[in-house]
Amino acid sequence: MTDFDGYQDQLQSDAQFLCSDHRLDTELLDRLVLQLNRIYPQILSDKEAHRFRTLSVPTKVRLAELLKHLHGRGEDACHEFYRALHIHAEEVYSYLPTRVKRRGPTFFLSCFCFVVGIAILYYYGEAETLRCTGGFLHCSAERLSKNARCVLTSYVEVGMQK
């Protein structure tokens, strides 16, 4: 797994995906440009925003130029682009290659190991340990999905009654 030093590295890595993604259309590109221009005019001036919103140039070309421009502007500009993308197109943002790598199998494996460890502690621990873990398991269940939360809390309640 590759670690990125900052948003500029991420943007360089994600640029090909962004330019090839069909969900990043003209309307979305306009919203991103307007967000950067209105909220952060130091990142994208009015003249630059107009250039990136010109409809006579194909969307993919304008997007590639915008990404190159933001990469040249530095870390803050790239960071604000990611924030704008997250606000206006979460479905694109969540599937960026740099985001998917962060949520890779190691994350899921570590979550699974944590749950298995808690289950082993809960089922095979001593009586005092079980009483202590009940509250912890209730708190742990809060971050789970609704169905998983119901299953875990029911196990906790059954274990407390024993």
N, C-alpha and C positions, 0 to 999 in steps of 0.2 A: 504494500500500500504506500502511495506517495504522500508525503506531507508537503503542504504548501506553506511558503513563508508569509504570504499575505494575499490580499485580494487581487493584486496585479497578476500574480502567478496563477491564481484561480481563474481569472478572466482569460488569460492566455490559453489555459487548458480547456476552458469551457467554450471558447469562441467558435470552434468548428461545430460543436453540438448546437449552439444557439443559431448559427447561420443556416444549419440544415433542418432545424425543427420547423415543421409546417404550422405549429401553433403560434409562432411568433410572426404574426401578419402585420399589415400596414397599420391597422387600428391600434394594435398593441405597441408597435414601435412609436407611433405618435404619442400615446399616453406616457411611455417611458421618457421620451424626449421632453415633453411638456413638464413632467414631474421634475426632471433634472434642471430644466430651465427656470421654472417658476420658484422652486424651493431653493435651488442652489445655482443662482446665476453666475457665481464664480467658477462653477464647473462647466456650465454650458451657457454661453451668452445668447442673446436674441438672434444674432447673425448666424451663429453656429446651429442653433435650434432650427432656424428657417432652412438651412442647408440640409439638415437631416430629415426634414419633413417634406422636401420637394418630391411631389408625386411623379415627376417625369423620370426619376431615377428608380430602378427596381428596388424593392424592399430589401432584398438580400444584400445588395450593394451598399445601400444606406446603413444597414445594420453593421456590416463589416467595417465600414468607415467610422461609425459611431464607436464600436468596440476598440478600434485602433486609436481613435482620438482619446477615449477615456483611459486607455492603458498608458498613453503618453502623458496624461494629466496627473497620474500618480495614484497612490494608495487610496486617498479619500474619495476620489472620483469613482474608482472601481467599487469601493464599498457602497457608495450611494447608488450606483447602478444596481448592485445586488439587492439593496433595500427596496428600490423602486420595482424591480422584477418580482420580489417577494410580495409586495403589496398588490401589484396589478396582474400577476400571472403566477400564482402559487403552484399551479399544476406544472408549469415549465420549471420553476425554481426548484421544486422538490425532486425533479428528475435530472438535474444537472450532474454531469459525471463527477465533479468534485464533491457534491452532496451525497451521491450514492456510495461513493467510496468510504465516506465517513460513517455511513450507517451499514457498512458491510457485515459479513458473517461474524466477525469478531464481536460486534455489539450484541447480536442476537444470541450468540453462544454464551457470552458472559451473563446476559439476562437469564437464560435457561439454567446455567449453573447456579446462579444466585437463588432461583426459585427451588431447584432441587436441594440445595443446601439447607434452605429454610424448611422444606418439607421433611428432610431427614432429621433435622434438629427437632422439629415439632413432633414427629411420630416416634422417634427412638430416644428422645431426651428423657431426663428424669422428671418427676412430677413438678418440682419447683421450676425447672427450666420451662416446662410447658406453660405454667402460669405467667412467667415473665415474657414469653414470646407471643402470647395472645394479642397484647396491645400493639406489639411491633408488626405482627401480621396484618392487623386491621389497618394500620397506617400504610403498610406496603401495598395493600389492595387498592388504595385510593388512586394510584397511577395506572391501574390496569383497565382494560376494557370492561364494559358493564357485565358481560357474561363471566369473564374470568374473575372479576371482583366478587360476584355472587357465589361462585364455587369456592373461592378461597375463604371468604367470610363464613360460609356454612361449615367448612371444615374446622375453622377456628372455634365456632360456637359449639359444635359437636365435641371437640376436644376439651373444651372448658367444662362441659357437663360431666365428663368422665371422672 
